[in-house]
Amino acid sequence: MLRRLYDWVLHWASTPYGSWALFLLAFAESSFFPIPPDVLLIAMCVARPERSFRFALVCAAGSILGGCLGYLIGWQFMASVGNRIVEFYGLTGNVAYIERLYNTYDAWAVGIAGFTPIPYKVFTIAAGMFKINFTVFVLASMVSRSARFFLVGGLIYLFGPRIQRFIDRYFDLLAVTFTVLLVGSFILIKYLF
């Protein structure tokens, strides 16, 4: 079933509605849909490399707006339902600890989830549930999601279709490596200066 869903997403790359499909897929994936928009973004960029940056912008905009929907879902619905579930299982103390961590590292949590293969939708909903600062949430989402999609679009623009296999095969590893290097650089700068 997942393979059929994956193939269905890919077929949109060859239609005149590809940009709309990319926007809607990125929007949906940021709040509830299981297939990441990278699949369609890569296919569209390979088909039309000269439009790679435009496709990356469409994907980033859809993802950021979808993240706002995920935040709204967490803020409106999950707080009341989530609290009852947590009380039922006797985990109230753990949630308070996770909430403190989330509120302390809000931009980092959203930023890392937005750039890496970690399911971004989980963090958008949690951000709303824990009521982190919405402006911080949006800014972290804008930076991380744009960086992710413009990196993919830029690589395809520069290297053409041959980079697709490399991205498909190593994207998760590349994203995690980049994030570790980024966080490590900030820690190094903090302790050196």
C-alpha positions, 0 to 999 in steps of 0.5 A: 500500500505504501508503495502505491502511495509513493508511486501516486505521489511521483506521478504528479511530477509529469502533470501540469498540476505538479507545482500545486501537488508539491505545495499540497503534499508539503502542506499535508506532510507537515501536519498529517501525511506520511510521504515526505515531499522530497520524493516529488520535489526531486522528481520535478527538479530532475525533470525541469532542473532550470526550475529547481529553485522555484520548486524548492520555494513552493515546497518550503512555503507549503511545508511552513504553512502545513507546519502552522496547521500542525501547531494549531492541531496541537494547540487546539486539540491535543492539549485537552485530549493529550492531557487525559491520555497522559493522566490515564497512563500516569505519565504526568511527571514525564510530560512536564519534563518533556515540556520543559525541555521543549520550551527550553530548546524550542527553536533547536527542536523544531529546526532539527526536525525541520531539516532532518528525516525526523518526522516534522509533523510530530514536532509541529503538533508537539510545539502547539501542544506545549504552546511554544512561542509561535514566532520562534516556531515559524522562524525555525520552520522557515530556516530549516525547511527552506534549507532542506528543500533549497539544498535538494533543489540546488544540488539538482540544479548544479549537478543535474539528474545524476545527483538524484541517485546520490540524494535518494540513497544518502539523504538521511545520512547527509541531513544528520551529518549536516545537523551534527556539524551545525550543532557542534559548530554552535557548541564550539563557538559558545565554549571558545568565545 
